[in-house]
Amino acid sequence: MSRQMPHKGGGVENKEPTMSLQLPLSIGLRDDCTLETFYPGDNLQILTNIKRAAKGEGEQFIYLWGREGVGRTHLLQGACNDAVRFGLGAVYLPLADLVKGSPHKLIEGFERLGLVCLDDIEAICGNAFWEEALFYLFNRLRTANRRLIVAANVPPALLSLQLADLKSRLAWGITYQIQALDEEQLLAALQLRAKQRGLVLSREVGVFLIRRAQRAMPHLYDLLDRLDRASLAAQRRLTIPFVKAVLAI
């Protein structure tokens, strides 16, 4: 899933969990990354527990892992969007984009939020400042009974963290591997996305697209967005010849 890059801003303002927290970086959430638009496939239990966490219920700490393109970022951003809708303070941090900066002022006051989501935690491995900062953040969130969702490309045991205490903390909660969708599930996910955009995606066109594109949901969603814009501009329905012409595949 594509991410918006952070922009410079002001300092941290501590508020109650039901209020927004002014972040030192403006990190945007995609409006289309909601838990309702996530097609679970074989990941229904994961989705159910993420929904509960977004309400401030259920598991206090969830660790998600899976290969690129299985929906880690979608779930994290969707959880934050849901938490805000339920009146809880929430923040999403794409650590791969932030690791070159200092963590200390950035994560100050996060224990006042209802939900914290950390993406790409493997990006901070070996960075002593970030490892220490996340260790203490984990402790503060646990003491305050806040929810934390972490995502990575490997399970906790395979993270090359230098701080043993942080590695042990990451094994405390419940760990889920996000399973990739098979072809039928990819088709159902694309058709759901198309329906939400007011598009009709036939089985024939959907299978054609899946078999000629990278089988990662962010990539397929981006292609569908391009087709949506082209279909609207040309006032054409989605057919195989039209898809071939727009995407050159």
N, C-alpha and C positions, 0 to 999 in steps of 0.2 A: 504494500500500500504506500502510495506516495505521501511524503510528509512536508508540511510547511516549515521552512527554515526559521529559526528564532531571530528576533530583532531586538535591539537594545531598548531598554526601558528603565523604569524607576526601581525603587527598593521594595522589600517585602513589607507588607502591612498585615499584622496579625489580627484576625477577626474570628468570629464564632464559626463553627462548622457549617451552618446553614447559609453563610455569606460567602461571597467570592473572595478569593485571596489574590491580592495584587502581586504578580510575579515579576521578578527582575528581567525576565525574558518573556516576550509574547509568543507563546507556542500554540498555534491554532489547531483546533480539532476539525476534521472534515465533517460537514453536515451529513454526508451520506454514510458515514461510519456509525451506524447504530446497531444495537443488538437485534433489532427487528429485521435488518437487511443482511444479517449474517446467516447463511444457509449452513446448518450444522452438519449434515451428513451423519457420520459416525461419531460426532462430537457433541451429541445432545446433552450428556451429563455435564460436560465442560460449560456449555452455554447456560445451562440451568444454574450452575454454581456461580458463574460470573454475574448473572442477573441478580442473584441473591446478594452478592457482595456489593453491587451497585446500589442496593437499597440499605446497605449497612447491616446486612444479616449474614448468617452462615459462616463459612470459613473466614478466619481473620487474615490468613496469608495463602495466596494461590501462586504457584509457579507453573508457567506455561512454557513448553518448548516444542520446537518442530522446525522443519526446513523452511527456507525462504518461500514465501508465497502461499502458505497454508492458512493465513489469516490472523497471525499473532497481533499485528498492529490494529487490525479491524476490531478485534475483541477488546483490546485495551482502550482504544478511542471510543468504542461503543459503550463500554462500561462507564467512562467518564461522562459522556453525553447523557447516559441514563441517570447517573448520580446527580448531575446538575438539575435534571428534570425533576428528580425526587427531592430537591432542596438541600442536597448535601454538597459541601465544597469538594472539589476534585481537581486533580492535576495529572497531566500526561507528560512524561519526559522521555524524548528520544535520545538515549544516552550516547548513541553513536554520533549525534550531531553536537553534543555538549561536552564531550570528554576532554576537549582541549581547554575548557574554561575551568574556573575554580568552583567547586561544588558547595562551599560552605554557606555563602550568602544565598545561593540559589535555593537550597532546600530548607532554609531556616523557616520555622513555623509550620511545616507540613503536618505536624502532629495535630494541628487544629482542624485539618481537613478530614472529611469522612472517608475519602478514597484517594490513594496514591497509586499511579500506574507507571512502572519503569520498563521501558522497552530496550531491547538490545543490551542486556546487562553484560554480555560477554565483552562489550567494547571497553569496559573499565578494568578488565583483568590486568593486573600488573601495575596499575596506577594507584600508588599508595594513598594519595589524597582522597581519591574517589572511593576506594575500598573502605577506608576508615570512616568517611562521611556517611556512606550507606550503612555501615555497621551500626553507627550511633542512631541514624534515622530509623532503622529497623527496630532498635530497642525503644525509641520514643513512641513509635506507632503502636508497638505491642503494649506498652504501659498505658497508652491512651485508648486502647481497644479500637483503633482505626483499622480499616481494611487496606491491604497492600497486595497488588497484583504485579508480578514480575514476569517478563518474557525474555527468552533467549533461544539460541539455535541448538543448544545442547542441554542435557539434564544437569542438575546441580553438581553431581559428582564429577562431571567432566569439565567444569569451568576451571580455567587455570588461574584461580585467585591465589594471591600470596598471603592474604589475611585469613588464617584458619578459622577464626571466630566468625567471620562473615560467611564463609563456606558452610559452617555448621548451622548458622541461622537460616540460610536458604533451604536447608533440608528439613526445617521444622514444620513447615506447612504441608499442604496437599500439592502433589505434583501431577500434572497432566501432560501427556504428549498429544499434540493436535495432529489428527490423522488427515492426510491429504484426501481430497475428494476423488472418487473414480469418475469415469466418463459420464455415467448416468447422473451422478450427483453434480458434476460440473454443469451439465446441461440444465438440471433443475435450478441450480444457483443462478445461472445466466438468465433463465426465463423469469425467475423471481425478480431479478434486478431490472430486466426489460419491462416487466409489468409495472413496477414501481415508477418507471420513467414514462409510462404511457405507450410503450412499444409492444408490438406483437413479434415475438421471436419464435418461428416455427421450429419443430424438431429438426427438420432437414437443414435449415440455415444454422442452427445452433451446433449441430454435430460437425458441419463443414467448418465452422469457425474454430471449434475446439481442436479438430484434427490438423489444422494448419497454423496454429499459434502456440506460443509457449503456454504450457498447462499450469499456470499460476494465476490465482484469482485476481491479484492486482493488475496483471497484464491484460487478462481477459476483460476486466471491468473497464480498463482504459480504452480498449478497442471498442467496447460497447458504447462508451461515451462518444467516441469519434463517429460511430455509426448513427447514434442518436442525433448529433448535430447535423450530419450530412443528410440524414433522412428528413429532418425538419426543413433544412434549406432547400432541398430538391423536391419536397413533398412526395417522397417515394417510400413505399413500404420496403421492408428488409427482404431481399431476395438474394440468391447466390450470385447472380451477375452483378447486382448492386454492391454487395459486400466485396467481391473481387475488385471492382472498379475503385471503391473508396480506399480499401486497405492494400491494394496491389498484392494480393496473395492468391 
